Amino acid sequence: MSDNPLSDENIAERLVLVRKAVSGTQTAFCQRIGISAARWNNFERGLPLSKSVGILLVQKVPGLTLDWLFLGKADGLPLQLRDELESAKRKDPER
Protein backbone atom coordinates (compact mmCIF):
# COMPACT_ATOMS: atom_id res chain seq x y z
CA MET A 1 0.00 0.00 0.00
CA SER A 2 1.28 3.43 -0.95
CA ASP A 3 1.69 6.25 1.57
CA ASN A 4 -0.24 8.50 -0.81
CA PRO A 5 -3.97 8.43 0.08
CA LEU A 6 -4.72 9.66 -3.45
CA SER A 7 -3.12 6.64 -5.11
CA ASP A 8 -5.40 4.42 -7.17
CA GLU A 9 -4.21 1.47 -5.06
CA ASN A 10 -5.39 3.13 -1.82
CA ILE A 11 -8.67 4.21 -3.36
CA ALA A 12 -9.19 0.62 -4.57
CA GLU A 13 -8.65 -0.66 -1.02
CA ARG A 14 -11.26 1.77 0.31
CA LEU A 15 -13.68 0.64 -2.42
CA VAL A 16 -13.28 -2.98 -1.34
CA LEU A 17 -13.97 -1.95 2.26
CA VAL A 18 -17.10 0.01 1.44
CA ARG A 19 -18.40 -2.84 -0.72
CA LYS A 20 -17.80 -5.40 2.03
CA ALA A 21 -19.31 -3.15 4.70
CA VAL A 22 -22.44 -2.48 2.65
CA SER A 23 -23.25 -5.64 0.69
CA GLY A 24 -20.44 -8.17 0.82
CA THR A 25 -20.37 -9.58 -2.68
CA GLN A 26 -19.57 -7.59 -5.79
CA THR A 27 -22.78 -8.78 -7.44
CA ALA A 28 -25.05 -7.61 -4.63
CA PHE A 29 -23.20 -4.33 -4.25
CA CYS A 30 -23.25 -3.56 -7.97
CA GLN A 31 -26.97 -4.24 -8.15
CA ARG A 32 -27.50 -1.92 -5.21
CA ILE A 33 -25.56 0.99 -6.72
CA GLY A 34 -26.51 0.33 -10.34
CA ILE A 35 -23.26 -0.38 -12.18
CA SER A 36 -21.93 -3.50 -13.86
CA ALA A 37 -19.81 -5.92 -11.85
CA ALA A 38 -17.12 -5.76 -14.56
CA ARG A 39 -16.83 -1.99 -14.20
CA TRP A 40 -16.72 -2.20 -10.41
CA ASN A 41 -14.11 -4.96 -10.54
CA ASN A 42 -11.87 -2.67 -12.57
CA PHE A 43 -12.04 -0.04 -9.82
CA GLU A 44 -11.25 -2.62 -7.13
CA ARG A 45 -8.23 -3.77 -9.17
CA GLY A 46 -6.83 -0.23 -9.12
CA LEU A 47 -8.10 1.49 -12.23
CA PRO A 48 -8.92 5.14 -11.47
CA LEU A 49 -12.30 5.72 -9.83
CA SER A 50 -14.35 8.07 -11.98
CA LYS A 51 -15.92 11.13 -10.41
CA SER A 52 -19.33 10.00 -11.64
CA VAL A 53 -19.08 6.65 -9.84
CA GLY A 54 -17.72 8.38 -6.73
CA ILE A 55 -20.76 10.65 -6.72
CA LEU A 56 -23.04 7.67 -7.34
CA LEU A 57 -21.54 5.90 -4.33
CA VAL A 58 -22.09 8.93 -2.10
CA GLN A 59 -25.71 9.05 -3.27
CA LYS A 60 -26.35 5.33 -2.71
CA VAL A 61 -24.40 4.69 0.51
CA PRO A 62 -25.76 6.79 3.39
CA GLY A 63 -23.04 8.78 5.12
CA LEU A 64 -20.28 7.99 2.62
CA THR A 65 -18.19 11.00 1.61
CA LEU A 66 -16.01 11.87 -1.35
CA ASP A 67 -13.33 12.91 1.15
CA TRP A 68 -13.13 9.35 2.42
CA LEU A 69 -13.31 7.75 -1.02
CA PHE A 70 -10.67 9.90 -2.67
CA LEU A 71 -8.56 11.16 0.25
CA GLY A 72 -9.05 8.60 3.03
CA LYS A 73 -10.35 11.26 5.46
CA ALA A 74 -12.71 9.46 7.83
CA ASP A 75 -13.56 12.43 10.06
CA GLY A 76 -16.72 13.26 8.06
CA LEU A 77 -18.15 9.74 8.18
CA PRO A 78 -20.97 8.86 10.58
CA LEU A 79 -19.76 6.72 13.47
CA GLN A 80 -21.83 3.71 12.41
CA LEU A 81 -20.39 3.67 8.89
CA ARG A 82 -16.88 4.23 10.24
CA ASP A 83 -17.36 1.22 12.54
CA GLU A 84 -18.66 -0.92 9.66
CA LEU A 85 -15.66 0.01 7.52
CA GLU A 86 -13.25 -0.78 10.36
CA SER A 87 -14.99 -4.12 10.91
CA ALA A 88 -14.65 -4.95 7.20
CA LYS A 89 -10.96 -4.02 7.39
CA ARG A 90 -10.36 -6.32 10.39
CA LYS A 91 -12.07 -9.23 8.62
CA ASP A 92 -9.76 -8.90 5.60
CA PRO A 93 -6.20 -9.78 6.70
CA GLU A 94 -4.73 -8.63 3.36
CA ARG A 95 -5.89 -5.04 3.88
MOPAC internal coordinates of N, CA, C and O (Angstrom, degrees):
PM7 1SCF
backbone

  N    0.0000 0     0.00 0     0.00 0    0    0    0
  C    1.4514 1     0.00 0     0.00 0    1    0    0
  C    1.5266 1   109.06 1     0.00 0    2    1    0
  O    1.2310 1   121.01 1   -44.81 1    3    2    1
  N    1.2914 1   115.67 1   135.19 1    3    2    1
  C    1.4569 1   122.69 1  -179.56 1    5    3    2
  C    1.5323 1   110.58 1   -76.65 1    6    5    3
  O    1.2310 1   120.78 1   -26.08 1    7    6    5
  N    1.3314 1   116.11 1   153.92 1    7    6    5
  C    1.4644 1   120.34 1   175.56 1    9    7    6
  C    1.5210 1   111.70 1   -75.65 1   10    9    7
  O    1.2310 1   120.41 1   165.78 1   11   10    9
  N    1.3173 1   116.82 1   -14.22 1   11   10    9
  C    1.4584 1   122.23 1  -177.65 1   13   11   10
  C    1.5337 1   110.32 1   -84.94 1   14   13   11
  O    1.2310 1   119.30 1   -68.64 1   15   14   13
  N    1.3370 1   118.94 1   111.36 1   15   14   13
  C    1.4677 1   120.57 1  -179.28 1   17   15   14
  C    1.5287 1   112.79 1   -62.06 1   18   17   15
  O    1.2310 1   120.37 1   159.20 1   19   18   17
  N    1.3415 1   116.89 1   -20.80 1   19   18   17
  C    1.4579 1   121.04 1  -179.53 1   21   19   18
  C    1.5245 1   113.44 1   -83.40 1   22   21   19
  O    1.2310 1   120.06 1   173.02 1   23   22   21
  N    1.3302 1   117.49 1    -6.98 1   23   22   21
  C    1.4591 1   119.49 1  -177.23 1   25   23   22
  C    1.5274 1   110.46 1   -64.14 1   26   25   23
  O    1.2310 1   121.31 1   -32.36 1   27   26   25
  N    1.3219 1   115.10 1   147.64 1   27   26   25
  C    1.4675 1   119.97 1   178.61 1   29   27   26
  C    1.5248 1   110.98 1   -60.34 1   30   29   27
  O    1.2310 1   120.50 1   146.59 1   31   30   29
  N    1.3345 1   116.65 1   -33.41 1   31   30   29
  C    1.4651 1   121.12 1   178.19 1   33   31   30
  C    1.5333 1   110.94 1   -62.65 1   34   33   31
  O    1.2310 1   120.05 1   135.25 1   35   34   33
  N    1.3245 1   117.51 1   -44.75 1   35   34   33
  C    1.4679 1   120.86 1   179.79 1   37   35   34
  C    1.5204 1   111.48 1   -69.67 1   38   37   35
  O    1.2310 1   120.30 1   141.58 1   39   38   37
  N    1.3066 1   117.04 1   -38.42 1   39   38   37
  C    1.4615 1   119.95 1   176.54 1   41   39   38
  C    1.5262 1   109.18 1   -63.23 1   42   41   39
  O    1.2310 1   120.08 1   137.76 1   43   42   41
  N    1.3323 1   117.45 1   -42.24 1   43   42   41
  C    1.4647 1   121.23 1   178.62 1   45   43   42
  C    1.5301 1   110.76 1   -59.41 1   46   45   43
  O    1.2310 1   120.18 1   138.86 1   47   46   45
  N    1.3325 1   117.26 1   -41.14 1   47   46   45
  C    1.4580 1   120.05 1   178.66 1   49   47   46
  C    1.5214 1   111.30 1   -63.72 1   50   49   47
  O    1.2310 1   120.27 1   141.25 1   51   50   49
  N    1.3226 1   117.10 1   -38.75 1   51   50   49
  C    1.4726 1   119.75 1   177.80 1   53   51   50
  C    1.5331 1   110.23 1   -67.95 1   54   53   51
  O    1.2310 1   120.11 1   144.66 1   55   54   53
  N    1.3167 1   117.40 1   -35.34 1   55   54   53
  C    1.4667 1   120.43 1   177.99 1   57   55   54
  C    1.5215 1   111.05 1   -64.13 1   58   57   55
  O    1.2310 1   120.53 1   138.87 1   59   58   57
  N    1.3116 1   116.59 1   -41.13 1   59   58   57
  C    1.4716 1   119.99 1   177.00 1   61   59   58
  C    1.5252 1   109.33 1   -61.50 1   62   61   59
  O    1.2310 1   120.27 1   136.48 1   63   62   61
  N    1.3235 1   117.09 1   -43.52 1   63   62   61
  C    1.4644 1   120.33 1  -179.58 1   65   63   62
  C    1.5214 1   112.14 1   -62.81 1   66   65   63
  O    1.2310 1   120.22 1   135.28 1   67   66   65
  N    1.3167 1   117.19 1   -44.72 1   67   66   65
  C    1.4655 1   118.90 1  -178.75 1   69   67   66
  C    1.5271 1   109.99 1   -66.28 1   70   69   67
  O    1.2310 1   120.33 1   141.41 1   71   70   69
  N    1.3167 1   116.98 1   -38.59 1   71   70   69
  C    1.4676 1   119.34 1   178.50 1   73   71   70
  C    1.5195 1   110.55 1   -63.01 1   74   73   71
  O    1.2310 1   120.21 1   133.79 1   75   74   73
  N    1.3329 1   117.20 1   -46.21 1   75   74   73
  C    1.4624 1   120.30 1  -179.33 1   77   75   74
  C    1.5247 1   111.87 1   -66.58 1   78   77   75
  O    1.2310 1   120.23 1   143.67 1   79   78   77
  N    1.3100 1   117.17 1   -36.33 1   79   78   77
  C    1.4660 1   120.67 1   179.87 1   81   79   78
  C    1.5249 1   111.64 1   -69.29 1   82   81   79
  O    1.2310 1   120.53 1   147.52 1   83   82   81
  N    1.3305 1   116.59 1   -32.48 1   83   82   81
  C    1.4662 1   120.52 1  -174.62 1   85   83   82
  C    1.5190 1   112.67 1   -91.54 1   86   85   83
  O    1.2310 1   119.71 1   131.64 1   87   86   85
  N    1.3264 1   118.15 1   -48.36 1   87   86   85
  C    1.4642 1   119.93 1  -171.69 1   89   87   86
  C    1.5184 1   115.41 1  -136.56 1   90   89   87
  O    1.2310 1   119.54 1   170.04 1   91   90   89
  N    1.2950 1   118.49 1    -9.96 1   91   90   89
  C    1.4596 1   119.52 1  -179.70 1   93   91   90
  C    1.5156 1   113.54 1    83.66 1   94   93   91
  O    1.2310 1   120.54 1    94.60 1   95   94   93
  N    1.3144 1   116.56 1   -85.40 1   95   94   93
  C    1.4612 1   120.08 1  -175.35 1   97   95   94
  C    1.5207 1   111.94 1   -79.99 1   98   97   95
  O    1.2310 1   121.31 1   -26.43 1   99   98   97
  N    1.3274 1   115.10 1   153.57 1   99   98   97
  C    1.4605 1   119.88 1   176.64 1  101   99   98
  C    1.5255 1   110.95 1   -61.48 1  102  101   99
  O    1.2310 1   120.27 1   138.99 1  103  102  101
  N    1.3227 1   117.09 1   -41.01 1  103  102  101
  C    1.4626 1   120.83 1  -177.89 1  105  103  102
  C    1.5240 1   111.47 1   -60.15 1  106  105  103
  O    1.2310 1   120.68 1   129.62 1  107  106  105
  N    1.3229 1   116.30 1   -50.38 1  107  106  105
  C    1.4699 1   120.14 1  -179.28 1  109  107  106
  C    1.5237 1   111.08 1   -63.64 1  110  109  107
  O    1.2310 1   120.74 1   137.42 1  111  110  109
  N    1.3257 1   116.19 1   -42.58 1  111  110  109
  C    1.4557 1   119.88 1  -178.98 1  113  111  110
  C    1.5247 1   111.08 1   -64.32 1  114  113  111
  O    1.2310 1   120.49 1   134.80 1  115  114  113
  N    1.3114 1   116.67 1   -45.20 1  115  114  113
  C    1.4703 1   120.67 1  -178.63 1  117  115  114
  C    1.5179 1   111.63 1   -63.75 1  118  117  115
  O    1.2310 1   120.31 1   141.61 1  119  118  117
  N    1.3155 1   117.00 1   -38.39 1  119  118  117
  C    1.4616 1   119.91 1   175.23 1  121  119  118
  C    1.5145 1   110.41 1   -63.09 1  122  121  119
  O    1.2310 1   120.60 1   139.13 1  123  122  121
  N    1.3050 1   116.45 1   -40.87 1  123  122  121
  C    1.4676 1   120.83 1  -179.47 1  125  123  122
  C    1.5241 1   112.28 1   -63.23 1  126  125  123
  O    1.2310 1   120.33 1   137.13 1  127  126  125
  N    1.3435 1   116.97 1   -42.87 1  127  126  125
  C    1.4620 1   118.48 1  -176.48 1  129  127  126
  C    1.5264 1   113.25 1   -93.12 1  130  129  127
  O    1.2310 1   120.14 1   165.98 1  131  130  129
  N    1.3347 1   117.34 1   -14.02 1  131  130  129
  C    1.4548 1   119.89 1   173.97 1  133  131  130
  C    1.5216 1   116.32 1    86.83 1  134  133  131
  O    1.2310 1   120.27 1  -144.45 1  135  134  133
  N    1.3399 1   117.08 1    35.55 1  135  134  133
  C    1.4642 1   119.38 1   172.05 1  137  135  134
  C    1.5283 1   108.71 1  -130.18 1  138  137  135
  O    1.2310 1   120.65 1   -16.62 1  139  138  137
  N    1.3071 1   116.35 1   163.38 1  139  138  137
  C    1.4628 1   120.08 1  -178.68 1  141  139  138
  C    1.5244 1   110.32 1   -71.81 1  142  141  139
  O    1.2310 1   121.18 1   -30.79 1  143  142  141
  N    1.3236 1   115.35 1   149.21 1  143  142  141
  C    1.4611 1   120.59 1   177.88 1  145  143  142
  C    1.5264 1   110.95 1   -63.35 1  146  145  143
  O    1.2310 1   120.08 1   145.20 1  147  146  145
  N    1.3235 1   117.44 1   -34.80 1  147  146  145
  C    1.4753 1   120.48 1   179.25 1  149  147  146
  C    1.5284 1   110.62 1   -63.39 1  150  149  147
  O    1.2310 1   120.69 1   137.16 1  151  150  149
  N    1.3215 1   116.28 1   -42.84 1  151  150  149
  C    1.4655 1   119.69 1   179.15 1  153  151  150
  C    1.5235 1   110.49 1   -64.98 1  154  153  151
  O    1.2310 1   120.32 1   134.65 1  155  154  153
  N    1.3208 1   117.00 1   -45.35 1  155  154  153
  C    1.4582 1   121.20 1   179.21 1  157  155  154
  C    1.5231 1   110.97 1   -61.40 1  158  157  155
  O    1.2310 1   120.59 1   136.84 1  159  158  157
  N    1.3228 1   116.48 1   -43.16 1  159  158  157
  C    1.4575 1   120.89 1   179.94 1  161  159  158
  C    1.5291 1   111.00 1   -57.93 1  162  161  159
  O    1.2310 1   120.36 1   141.75 1  163  162  161
  N    1.3123 1   116.91 1   -38.25 1  163  162  161
  C    1.4645 1   120.16 1   176.93 1  165  163  162
  C    1.5234 1   111.58 1   -59.67 1  166  165  163
  O    1.2310 1   120.62 1   138.38 1  167  166  165
  N    1.3287 1   116.42 1   -41.62 1  167  166  165
  C    1.4699 1   120.28 1   179.14 1  169  167  166
  C    1.5291 1   110.38 1   -65.57 1  170  169  167
  O    1.2310 1   120.41 1   137.42 1  171  170  169
  N    1.3295 1   116.81 1   -42.58 1  171  170  169
  C    1.4669 1   120.16 1   180.00 1  173  171  170
  C    1.5235 1   111.54 1   -66.62 1  174  173  171
  O    1.2310 1   119.75 1   154.43 1  175  174  173
  N    1.3192 1   118.09 1   -25.57 1  175  174  173
  C    1.4674 1   121.60 1   178.60 1  177  175  174
  C    1.5230 1   112.07 1   -84.13 1  178  177  175
  O    1.2310 1   119.98 1   176.80 1  179  178  177
  N    1.3429 1   117.65 1    -3.20 1  179  178  177
  C    1.4537 1   120.17 1   173.57 1  181  179  178
  C    1.5112 1   116.70 1   110.39 1  182  181  179
  O    1.2310 1   120.11 1  -176.32 1  183  182  181
  N    1.3434 1   117.39 1     3.68 1  183  182  181
  C    1.4568 1   117.59 1   172.82 1  185  183  182
  C    1.5291 1   108.20 1   -69.73 1  186  185  183
  O    1.2310 1   119.56 1   -29.81 1  187  186  185
  N    1.3154 1   118.44 1   150.19 1  187  186  185
  C    1.4715 1   120.51 1  -175.76 1  189  187  186
  C    1.5353 1   113.01 1   -58.21 1  190  189  187
  O    1.2310 1   121.06 1   -46.82 1  191  190  189
  N    1.3196 1   115.57 1   133.18 1  191  190  189
  C    1.4588 1   121.82 1   176.23 1  193  191  190
  C    1.5235 1   108.46 1   -74.23 1  194  193  191
  O    1.2310 1   120.82 1   -54.54 1  195  194  193
  N    1.3147 1   116.04 1   125.46 1  195  194  193
  C    1.4655 1   119.73 1   179.31 1  197  195  194
  C    1.5236 1   110.24 1   -73.94 1  198  197  195
  O    1.2310 1   121.11 1   -28.13 1  199  198  197
  N    1.3096 1   115.48 1   151.87 1  199  198  197
  C    1.4691 1   120.08 1   177.07 1  201  199  198
  C    1.5110 1   110.65 1   -60.29 1  202  201  199
  O    1.2310 1   120.37 1   140.95 1  203  202  201
  N    1.3374 1   116.89 1   -39.05 1  203  202  201
  C    1.4655 1   119.73 1  -177.43 1  205  203  202
  C    1.5264 1   111.50 1   -63.87 1  206  205  203
  O    1.2310 1   119.76 1   140.82 1  207  206  205
  N    1.3279 1   118.06 1   -39.18 1  207  206  205
  C    1.4642 1   119.96 1   178.19 1  209  207  206
  C    1.5315 1   109.91 1   -73.64 1  210  209  207
  O    1.2310 1   119.80 1   144.80 1  211  210  209
  N    1.3139 1   117.98 1   -35.20 1  211  210  209
  C    1.4611 1   120.47 1   174.69 1  213  211  210
  C    1.5229 1   111.22 1   -58.98 1  214  213  211
  O    1.2310 1   120.85 1   134.91 1  215  214  213
  N    1.3189 1   115.98 1   -45.09 1  215  214  213
  C    1.4664 1   120.72 1   178.40 1  217  215  214
  C    1.5257 1   110.58 1   -65.70 1  218  217  215
  O    1.2310 1   120.43 1   139.85 1  219  218  217
  N    1.3277 1   116.77 1   -40.15 1  219  218  217
  C    1.4637 1   120.87 1   177.40 1  221  219  218
  C    1.5294 1   110.33 1   -59.92 1  222  221  219
  O    1.2310 1   120.26 1   136.81 1  223  222  221
  N    1.3150 1   117.10 1   -43.19 1  223  222  221
  C    1.4617 1   120.79 1   179.08 1  225  223  222
  C    1.5241 1   111.41 1   -61.25 1  226  225  223
  O    1.2310 1   120.62 1   136.08 1  227  226  225
  N    1.3216 1   116.41 1   -43.92 1  227  226  225
  C    1.4655 1   120.51 1   179.77 1  229  227  226
  C    1.5345 1   110.41 1   -63.38 1  230  229  227
  O    1.2310 1   120.42 1   145.50 1  231  230  229
  N    1.3162 1   116.81 1   -34.50 1  231  230  229
  C    1.4618 1   120.57 1   178.42 1  233  231  230
  C    1.5208 1   112.26 1   -72.79 1  234  233  231
  O    1.2310 1   120.01 1   146.24 1  235  234  233
  N    1.3134 1   117.58 1   -33.76 1  235  234  233
  C    1.4719 1   121.72 1  -173.97 1  237  235  234
  C    1.5206 1   114.44 1   -93.40 1  238  237  235
  O    1.2310 1   119.96 1   156.81 1  239  238  237
  N    1.3241 1   117.69 1   -23.19 1  239  238  237
  C    1.4684 1   120.90 1  -177.98 1  241  239  238
  C    1.5254 1   107.97 1  -110.83 1  242  241  239
  O    1.2310 1   120.17 1   -73.82 1  243  242  241
  N    1.3332 1   117.28 1   106.18 1  243  242  241
  C    1.4636 1   120.45 1  -177.19 1  245  243  242
  C    1.5284 1   112.63 1   -56.03 1  246  245  243
  O    1.2310 1   121.30 1   -52.56 1  247  246  245
  N    1.3255 1   115.12 1   127.44 1  247  246  245
  C    1.4578 1   121.44 1   176.47 1  249  247  246
  C    1.5154 1   115.15 1    90.27 1  250  249  247
  O    1.2310 1   119.96 1   164.68 1  251  250  249
  N    1.3284 1   117.68 1   -15.32 1  251  250  249
  C    1.4617 1   120.42 1  -179.60 1  253  251  250
  C    1.5256 1   109.81 1   -67.76 1  254  253  251
  O    1.2310 1   120.55 1   -36.69 1  255  254  253
  N    1.3269 1   116.56 1   143.31 1  255  254  253
  C    1.4578 1   120.68 1  -178.52 1  257  255  254
  C    1.5226 1   111.12 1  -123.95 1  258  257  255
  O    1.2310 1   121.18 1   -27.08 1  259  258  257
  N    1.3182 1   115.34 1   152.92 1  259  258  257
  C    1.4635 1   120.33 1   174.49 1  261  259  258
  C    1.5204 1   110.54 1   -65.90 1  262  261  259
  O    1.2310 1   120.24 1   148.00 1  263  262  261
  N    1.3257 1   117.14 1   -32.00 1  263  262  261
  C    1.4710 1   120.75 1   177.33 1  265  263  262
  C    1.5254 1   110.92 1   -59.45 1  266  265  263
  O    1.2310 1   120.24 1   139.61 1  267  266  265
  N    1.3150 1   117.15 1   -40.39 1  267  266  265
  C    1.4627 1   119.41 1   178.92 1  269  267  266
  C    1.5273 1   110.47 1   -72.85 1  270  269  267
  O    1.2310 1   120.42 1   134.62 1  271  270  269
  N    1.3311 1   116.81 1   -45.38 1  271  270  269
  C    1.4599 1   119.57 1  -178.41 1  273  271  270
  C    1.5220 1   112.20 1   -59.16 1  274  273  271
  O    1.2310 1   120.77 1   129.15 1  275  274  273
  N    1.3219 1   116.12 1   -50.85 1  275  274  273
  C    1.4563 1   120.01 1  -172.33 1  277  275  274
  C    1.5305 1   114.47 1   -91.84 1  278  277  275
  O    1.2310 1   119.95 1   152.54 1  279  278  277
  N    1.3334 1   117.69 1   -27.46 1  279  278  277
  C    1.4615 1   120.74 1  -174.10 1  281  279  278
  C    1.5298 1   114.10 1  -116.48 1  282  281  279
  O    1.2310 1   120.17 1   165.92 1  283  282  281
  N    1.3255 1   117.29 1   -14.08 1  283  282  281
  C    1.4570 1   120.81 1  -177.95 1  285  283  282
  C    1.5114 1   114.16 1    78.62 1  286  285  283
  O    1.2310 1   119.81 1  -165.88 1  287  286  285
  N    1.3386 1   117.96 1    14.12 1  287  286  285
  C    1.4696 1   121.79 1  -179.36 1  289  287  286
  C    1.5338 1   109.64 1   -84.31 1  290  289  287
  O    1.2310 1   120.86 1   -70.15 1  291  290  289
  N    1.3163 1   115.97 1   109.85 1  291  290  289
  C    1.4583 1   121.12 1  -175.44 1  293  291  290
  C    1.5224 1   113.31 1   -89.79 1  294  293  291
  O    1.2310 1   119.47 1   172.85 1  295  294  293
  N    1.3314 1   118.61 1    -7.15 1  295  294  293
  C    1.4621 1   120.12 1  -173.69 1  297  295  294
  C    1.5245 1   113.90 1   -63.45 1  298  297  295
  O    1.2310 1   118.88 1   159.25 1  299  298  297
  N    1.3174 1   119.74 1   -20.75 1  299  298  297
  C    1.4605 1   121.50 1   179.22 1  301  299  298
  C    1.5180 1   114.53 1   -92.97 1  302  301  299
  O    1.2310 1   120.51 1   177.64 1  303  302  301
  N    1.3351 1   116.63 1    -2.36 1  303  302  301
  C    1.4594 1   120.53 1  -179.06 1  305  303  302
  C    1.5225 1   111.18 1   -80.98 1  306  305  303
  O    1.2310 1   119.87 1   -36.71 1  307  306  305
  N    1.3258 1   117.85 1   143.29 1  307  306  305
  C    1.4665 1   119.73 1   172.83 1  309  307  306
  C    1.5267 1   109.78 1   -62.08 1  310  309  307
  O    1.2310 1   120.17 1   -31.13 1  311  310  309
  N    1.2999 1   117.29 1   148.87 1  311  310  309
  C    1.4583 1   122.71 1  -176.67 1  313  311  310
  C    1.5302 1   111.81 1   -55.98 1  314  313  311
  O    1.2310 1   119.85 1   138.15 1  315  314  313
  N    1.3170 1   117.88 1   -41.85 1  315  314  313
  C    1.4619 1   120.37 1  -178.40 1  317  315  314
  C    1.5295 1   111.00 1   -62.29 1  318  317  315
  O    1.2310 1   120.12 1   134.28 1  319  318  317
  N    1.3179 1   117.38 1   -45.72 1  319  318  317
  C    1.4648 1   120.41 1   179.31 1  321  319  318
  C    1.5274 1   110.04 1   -65.91 1  322  321  319
  O    1.2310 1   120.31 1   139.22 1  323  322  321
  N    1.3013 1   117.02 1   -40.78 1  323  322  321
  C    1.4685 1   120.72 1   178.47 1  325  323  322
  C    1.5267 1   109.97 1   -59.30 1  326  325  323
  O    1.2310 1   120.59 1   137.02 1  327  326  325
  N    1.3333 1   116.48 1   -42.98 1  327  326  325
  C    1.4698 1   121.06 1   178.04 1  329  327  326
  C    1.5234 1   111.47 1   -63.92 1  330  329  327
  O    1.2310 1   120.11 1   139.01 1  331  330  329
  N    1.3397 1   117.40 1   -40.99 1  331  330  329
  C    1.4620 1   121.43 1   179.56 1  333  331  330
  C    1.5266 1   110.84 1   -65.10 1  334  333  331
  O    1.2310 1   120.32 1   141.16 1  335  334  333
  N    1.3200 1   117.00 1   -38.84 1  335  334  333
  C    1.4624 1   120.81 1   178.22 1  337  335  334
  C    1.5244 1   110.85 1   -67.89 1  338  337  335
  O    1.2310 1   120.14 1   138.81 1  339  338  337
  N    1.3238 1   117.34 1   -41.19 1  339  338  337
  C    1.4622 1   121.16 1   177.31 1  341  339  338
  C    1.5266 1   110.78 1   -63.99 1  342  341  339
  O    1.2310 1   120.57 1   139.95 1  343  342  341
  N    1.3305 1   116.53 1   -40.05 1  343  342  341
  C    1.4574 1   120.58 1   178.22 1  345  343  342
  C    1.5249 1   110.48 1   -63.39 1  346  345  343
  O    1.2310 1   119.99 1   137.08 1  347  346  345
  N    1.3235 1   117.63 1   -42.92 1  347  346  345
  C    1.4638 1   121.81 1   177.29 1  349  347  346
  C    1.5293 1   110.53 1   -61.96 1  350  349  347
  O    1.2310 1   120.50 1   142.33 1  351  350  349
  N    1.3147 1   116.65 1   -37.67 1  351  350  349
  C    1.4648 1   121.23 1   179.80 1  353  351  350
  C    1.5313 1   110.77 1   -67.00 1  354  353  351
  O    1.2310 1   120.17 1   138.85 1  355  354  353
  N    1.3194 1   117.28 1   -41.15 1  355  354  353
  C    1.4763 1   120.99 1   179.56 1  357  355  354
  C    1.5143 1   111.34 1   -67.22 1  358  357  355
  O    1.2310 1   119.82 1   148.01 1  359  358  357
  N    1.3215 1   117.94 1   -31.99 1  359  358  357
  C    1.4706 1   121.46 1  -179.05 1  361  359  358
  C    1.5155 1   112.70 1   -75.77 1  362  361  359
  O    1.2310 1   120.05 1   164.59 1  363  362  361
  N    1.3271 1   117.51 1   -15.41 1  363  362  361
  C    1.4647 1   122.08 1  -177.78 1  365  363  362
  C    1.5230 1   108.68 1  -110.60 1  366  365  363
  O    1.2310 1   119.72 1   -82.86 1  367  366  365
  N    1.3370 1   118.13 1    97.14 1  367  366  365
  C    1.4743 1   119.60 1  -174.69 1  369  367  366
  C    1.5268 1   114.31 1   -64.82 1  370  369  367
  O    1.2310 1   119.36 1   161.87 1  371  370  369
  N    1.3317 1   118.83 1   -18.13 1  371  370  369
  C    1.4574 1   121.38 1  -179.71 1  373  371  370
  C    1.5197 1   111.83 1   -80.55 1  374  373  371
  O    1.2310 1   118.89 1   169.12 1  375  374  373
  N    1.2898 1   119.72 1   -10.88 1  375  374  373
  C    1.4586 1   122.84 1  -175.43 1  377  375  374
  C    1.4945 1   110.76 1  -104.35 1  378  377  375
  O    1.2310 1   120.10 1   180.00 1  379  378  377

